[in-house]
Amino acid sequence: MASSGSGYDLSSSTFSPDGRIFQVEYAHKAVENAGTALGLRCSDGVVLAVEKPLITKMLVKETTGRRVHTVDEFAGVAITGFVSDGRQIVNRAREEASNYDETYGTKIPPKTLANRLSAYVHYFTLHGALRPFGCSTLIAAYDPATKEHSLHMVEPSGVTYEYYGAAAGRGRQPARTEMEKLAINPKLVAAASSASSGEGGGSGEGELITCAEGVKQLAKIIYTLHDEAKDKPFELEMSWLCEGSGWKHVGVPKGVIAEATAWAKKEIEEAEGEESEEEDDDDEMEE
């Protein structure tokens, strides 16, 4: 009975005998069925990207169902899951940022914003009269006081973590695998550079990925995961906060997105061509 959720999934305040809260798990499932949302912390800022499915050709893409929002001058969020649920989280984030500014006279620190949003989301998992949010939220923010930028993600359960690269939605796991290959973690980059220098194969100076390169890589990941035969057409929404934008959260210019999309599609085609050639060579060797 416990494994199926029967009798224990009527309320988010009820634990099953094996310690599960099925309503929260169902909320996670709603996120997994939605478009892919990605975040990348780069050397000079943070990039957010979301796959926004186009439900009909008659849709006005630029103004309908946005997944990326600015919540403060130096903070923005990307949502995936139930868009209506995400809208409430966006509104809450704007309230928290505004209230903090009015109370303390300074911009809300990224970690504080993430913790307050996670507490708000968690509250909806504690009462039987409420239901969990079917939405995951990626937060990109900059702290003018410490001069540091960061990337956080708030999950439907109310937990939040800080990431170098975060993914949510349908393509979460393969996207994470691809992002792990990028130079975004300073410790790993430094370790790899030291190893290369020790072997005499390099200078030992590793470079972290920049926002300009991050835009291209996120576009490539999303287009790689998109299956044109099964998935609906989509619009790629992207934003960043970086040195180039004065650390303000703004949308990535359409021209930059178009260039990144063209580069991503070309890279994917070349990779598929190389795979086809390898398969042909293997077939010839077998014959």
GUFI-740042 format. One line per field, with one value per residue (C-alpha): x, y, z; residue in one letter; residue number from 1; chain. Coordinates in nm, 4 decimals, decimal comma. Layout:
px = c(X ...) $
py = c(Y ...) $
pz = c(Z ...) $
r = c(a ...) $
k = c(NUM ...) $
c = c(A ...) $
REM end
This chain:
px = c(0,0000 0,2777 0,4693 0,1674 0,0690 -0,2837 -0,4283 -0,1170 -0,1322 -0,4454 -0,2568 0,0904 0,0938 0,0751 0,3804 0,3646 0,4977 0,8284 0,8735 0,7579 0,5324 0,3625 0,2138 0,5678 0,6800 0,3880 0,4958 0,8453 0,6846 0,5011 0,8357 0,9938 0,7197 0,7827 1,0381 1,4057 1,5446 1,9205 2,1457 2,5200 2,7490 3,0340 3,3502 3,1872 2,8219 2,5247 2,3247 1,9698 1,8014 1,4534 1,2834 0,9364 0,7044 0,4805 0,1379 0,0021 0,1270 -0,1135 0,0714 0,2304 0,5687 0,7241 0,4492 0,2867 0,3848 0,7254 0,9587 1,2332 1,1585 1,3447 1,2625 1,5091 1,7765 2,0453 1,8312 1,6296 1,4595 1,3780 1,0833 0,9721 0,6713 0,3265 0,3653 0,0805 0,2532 0,5792 0,4088 0,3227 0,6854 0,8012 0,5622 0,6854 1,0474 0,9707 0,8012 1,0950 1,3445 1,1392 1,0780 1,4465 1,5450 1,2904 1,3930 1,7723 1,8376 2,0385 1,9797 1,8830 2,1765 2,1322 2,1490 1,8886 1,6529 1,6925 1,6355 1,3235 1,1759 1,2515 1,0796 0,7748 0,7632 0,8174 0,5216 0,2914 0,4054 0,3089 -0,0685 -0,3409 -0,5422 -0,2587 -0,0719 0,2968 0,4085 0,4509 0,7428 1,1213 1,2906 1,6433 1,7739 2,0560 2,1666 2,4520 2,5433 2,6781 2,8126 3,0384 3,0818 2,9880 2,7380 2,5670 2,3156 2,0554 1,7669 1,4507 1,2743 0,9040 0,9952 1,1252 1,4952 1,7470 2,1074 2,3744 2,5149 2,7796 2,5407 2,1741 1,9066 1,5360 1,2585 1,2336 1,6013 1,7444 1,9737 2,1334 2,1709 2,3595 2,5869 2,6692 2,7247 2,9668 3,1953 3,2165 3,4778 3,2493 3,3825 3,6969 3,8318 3,7992 3,9473 4,2405 4,2977 4,2908 4,5291 4,7697 4,7650 4,8283 5,1129 5,2642 5,2713 5,4372 5,1433 5,0243 5,0859 4,8719 4,6456 4,2844 4,0167 3,6534 3,3812 3,2487 2,8862 2,9308 3,0443 2,7846 2,5019 2,6290 2,6726 2,3248 2,1690 2,3559 2,2386 1,8736 1,8738 2,0548 1,7861 1,4963 1,3385 1,1619 0,9675 0,8176 0,8430 0,6486 0,8208 0,9750 1,1150 1,4508 1,4326 1,7657 1,8832 2,2034 2,3565 2,7200 2,9892 2,8731 2,5220 2,6481 2,5429 2,1790 1,9524 1,8501 1,7451 2,0150 1,9924 1,8014 2,1002 2,3214 2,0590 2,0287 2,4069 2,4201 2,1349 2,3038 2,6335 2,4585 2,2759 2,5973 2,7844 2,5071 2,5021 2,8796 2,8691 2,5949 2,7948 3,1015 2,8942 2,7506 3,0997 3,2207 2,9252 2,9953 3,3607 3,2585 3,0216 3,2968 3,5361 3,2778 3,2228) $
py = c(0,0000 0,2395 0,1928 0,2850 0,5854 0,4527 0,6100 0,8183 1,0632 1,2526 1,5161 1,6650 1,6468 1,2654 1,0417 0,6910 0,4042 0,4131 0,7857 0,9319 1,2289 1,1408 1,4842 1,6276 1,3469 1,4203 1,7855 1,6760 1,4644 1,7700 1,9459 1,6463 1,6571 2,0260 2,1999 2,1923 2,4826 2,5324 2,7634 2,8125 3,0035 3,1390 3,3337 3,6683 3,6072 3,3699 3,2506 3,1112 2,9223 2,7687 2,5578 2,7121 2,4747 2,6419 2,4836 2,6293 2,8123 3,0966 3,1767 3,5204 3,3911 3,7102 3,7935 3,4633 3,2183 3,3620 3,1384 3,3916 3,6900 3,9753 4,0010 4,2758 4,4878 4,2277 3,9132 3,7020 3,3635 3,0913 2,8600 2,5267 2,3126 2,4643 2,8188 2,9456 2,8077 2,9636 3,3008 3,2974 3,2215 3,5068 3,7459 3,6265 3,6772 4,0350 4,1014 3,9596 4,1694 4,4856 4,4328 4,3652 4,6835 4,8899 4,7397 4,7347 4,9873 4,7418 4,4744 4,1307 3,8843 3,5875 3,3305 3,5167 3,5375 3,1650 3,0740 3,2899 3,1462 2,7914 2,8603 2,9897 2,6838 2,4491 2,5993 2,4599 2,1055 2,1283 2,1779 1,9476 2,2400 2,3383 2,1591 2,1765 2,3989 2,2010 2,4193 2,4415 2,7804 2,8730 3,1951 3,4000 3,6910 3,9285 4,0729 4,4314 4,4150 4,1143 4,1564 3,7909 3,6226 3,2909 3,0384 2,8685 2,6309 2,5887 2,2547 2,1710 2,0129 2,3480 2,2626 2,4920 2,4435 2,6604 2,5305 2,5878 2,4301 2,3446 2,1701 2,1026 1,9681 1,6922 1,6767 1,7252 1,4227 1,4285 1,8057 1,7653 1,5121 1,7597 2,0507 1,8457 1,8445 2,2249 2,4338 2,5835 2,4454 2,6399 2,3560 2,0966 2,3295 2,4103 2,0405 1,9506 2,2341 2,1273 1,7705 1,8862 2,1097 1,8303 1,6016 1,8705 1,8961 2,2471 2,5754 2,4889 2,7893 2,6759 2,9140 2,9077 2,9380 3,2899 3,3972 3,4385 3,0780 2,9678 3,0947 2,8753 2,5692 2,5946 2,6380 2,3290 2,1227 2,2190 2,1540 1,8233 1,7075 1,8245 1,5494 1,7094 1,3897 1,3656 1,7082 2,0217 2,3184 2,5526 2,8981 2,9364 3,1973 3,3166 3,5793 3,6717 3,8972 3,9665 4,2300 4,3287 4,4104 4,5985 4,2950 4,3713 4,0819 4,1311 3,9174 3,7917 3,9948 3,8147 3,8443 3,6631 3,3892 3,3505 3,3145 3,0642 2,8635 2,8504 2,7439 2,4776 2,3261 2,3190 2,1453 1,8881 1,8155 1,7718 1,5383 1,3303 1,3190 1,1894 0,9208 0,8092 0,7833 0,5761 0,3402 0,2994 0,2201 -0,0395 -0,2035 -0,2213 -0,3813 -0,6438 -0,7299) $
pz = c(0,0000 0,0923 -0,2310 -0,4444 -0,2355 -0,1803 0,1322 0,1969 -0,0931 0,0072 0,2033 0,1994 0,5791 0,5846 0,5863 0,4440 0,6611 0,4705 0,5336 0,2011 0,1297 -0,1955 -0,2617 -0,2715 -0,5012 -0,7329 -0,7411 -0,8457 -1,1180 -1,2497 -1,2834 -1,4581 -1,7228 -1,8005 -2,0216 -1,9303 -1,7248 -1,6901 -1,4932 -1,5242 -1,2904 -1,4998 -1,4218 -1,5034 -1,4159 -1,4288 -1,7300 -1,7212 -2,0048 -2,0309 -2,2950 -2,3326 -2,5238 -2,7830 -2,7396 -3,0640 -3,3722 -3,2908 -2,9682 -2,9289 -2,8108 -2,6742 -2,4226 -2,3280 -2,0557 -1,9807 -1,7811 -1,7023 -1,4783 -1,3111 -0,9402 -0,8429 -1,0042 -0,9390 -0,9243 -1,1659 -1,1674 -1,4179 -1,3546 -1,4933 -1,4074 -1,3616 -1,4900 -1,2710 -0,9607 -1,0711 -1,1072 -0,7364 -0,6480 -0,8722 -0,6973 -0,3575 -0,4643 -0,5678 -0,2342 -0,0396 -0,2386 -0,1968 0,1757 0,2430 0,0612 0,2534 0,5886 0,5588 0,2834 0,0724 -0,1890 -0,0644 -0,0627 -0,2992 -0,0197 0,1850 -0,1123 -0,1784 0,1875 0,2149 -0,1025 0,0115 0,3457 0,1579 -0,0688 0,2251 0,4123 0,1434 0,2242 0,5925 0,5843 0,4595 0,3258 0,0897 -0,1872 -0,2815 -0,5679 -0,8894 -0,9872 -0,9513 -0,9393 -1,0450 -0,8887 -1,0399 -0,8231 -0,7454 -0,4067 -0,4393 -0,0826 -0,1344 -0,5130 -0,5618 -0,7929 -0,7322 -0,8605 -0,6410 -0,7037 -0,4937 -0,5355 -0,4712 -0,1372 -0,0119 -0,0121 -0,1757 -0,2814 -0,4384 -0,7667 -1,0293 -1,2774 -1,2119 -1,4165 -1,3708 -1,5872 -1,8452 -1,9381 -1,5912 -1,5653 -1,9137 -1,8838 -1,5560 -1,7211 -1,9983 -1,7588 -1,5521 -1,8564 -1,8588 -1,6780 -1,4130 -1,0841 -0,9817 -0,7648 -1,0389 -1,2989 -1,0698 -0,9951 -1,3640 -1,4452 -1,1709 -1,2945 -1,6502 -1,5353 -1,3288 -1,6298 -1,8362 -2,0691 -1,9865 -1,8143 -1,5140 -1,5650 -1,6057 -1,7244 -1,6168 -1,8747 -1,9495 -1,9881 -2,3641 -2,3901 -2,1347 -2,3565 -2,6407 -2,4220 -2,2661 -2,6099 -2,7287 -2,4314 -2,4752 -2,8502 -2,7961 -2,5525 -2,7705 -2,9823 -3,2777 -3,3464 -2,9961 -2,8322 -2,9161 -3,0828 -2,8292 -2,7762 -2,6043 -2,3268 -2,1879 -1,9414 -1,7654 -1,5050 -1,5682 -1,5826 -1,9278 -1,8013 -1,4964 -1,2901 -1,3660 -1,4575 -1,8196 -2,1111 -2,3421 -2,6671 -2,9424 -3,1747 -2,9245 -2,8783 -3,2566 -3,2923 -3,0057 -3,1583 -3,4986 -3,3384 -3,1280 -3,4248 -3,6275 -3,3454 -3,3074 -3,6820 -3,6902 -3,3915 -3,5522 -3,8776 -3,6962 -3,5240 -3,8578 -4,0073 -3,7114 -3,7487 -4,1200 -4,0463 -3,7876 -4,0368 -4,2994 -4,0517 -3,9579 -4,3241) $
r = c(m a s s g s g y d l s s s t f s p d g r i f q v e y a h k a v e n a g t a l g l r c s d g v v l a v e k p l i t k m l v k e t t g r r v h t v d e f a g v a i t g f v s d g r q i v n r a r e e a s n y d e t y g t k i p p k t l a n r l s a y v h y f t l h g a l r p f g c s t l i a a y d p a t k e h s l h m v e p s g v t y e y y g a a a g r g r q p a r t e m e k l a i n p k l v a a a s s a s s g e g g g s g e g e l i t c a e g v k q l a k i i y t l h d e a k d k p f e l e m s w l c e g s g w k h v g v p k g v i a e a t a w a k k e i e e a e g e e s e e e d d d d e m e e) $
k = c(1 2 3 4 5 6 7 8 9 10 11 12 13 14 15 16 17 18 19 20 21 22 23 24 25 26 27 28 29 30 31 32 33 34 35 36 37 38 39 40 41 42 43 44 45 46 47 48 49 50 51 52 53 54 55 56 57 58 59 60 61 62 63 64 65 66 67 68 69 70 71 72 73 74 75 76 77 78 79 80 81 82 83 84 85 86 87 88 89 90 91 92 93 94 95 96 97 98 99 100 101 102 103 104 105 106 107 108 109 110 111 112 113 114 115 116 117 118 119 120 121 122 123 124 125 126 127 128 129 130 131 132 133 134 135 136 137 138 139 140 141 142 143 144 145 146 147 148 149 150 151 152 153 154 155 156 157 158 159 160 161 162 163 164 165 166 167 168 169 170 171 172 173 174 175 176 177 178 179 180 181 182 183 184 185 186 187 188 189 190 191 192 193 194 195 196 197 198 199 200 201 202 203 204 205 206 207 208 209 210 211 212 213 214 215 216 217 218 219 220 221 222 223 224 225 226 227 228 229 230 231 232 233 234 235 236 237 238 239 240 241 242 243 244 245 246 247 248 249 250 251 252 253 254 255 256 257 258 259 260 261 262 263 264 265 266 267 268 269 270 271 272 273 274 275 276 277 278 279 280 281 282 283 284 285 286 287) $
c = c(A A A A A A A A A A A A A A A A A A A A A A A A A A A A A A A A A A A A A A A A A A A A A A A A A A A A A A A A A A A A A A A A A A A A A A A A A A A A A A A A A A A A A A A A A A A A A A A A A A A A A A A A A A A A A A A A A A A A A A A A A A A A A A A A A A A A A A A A A A A A A A A A A A A A A A A A A A A A A A A A A A A A A A A A A A A A A A A A A A A A A A A A A A A A A A A A A A A A A A A A A A A A A A A A A A A A A A A A A A A A A A A A A A A A A A A A A A A A A A A A A A A A A A A A A A A A A A A A A A A A A A A A A A A A A A A A A A A A A A A A A A A A A A A) $
REM end
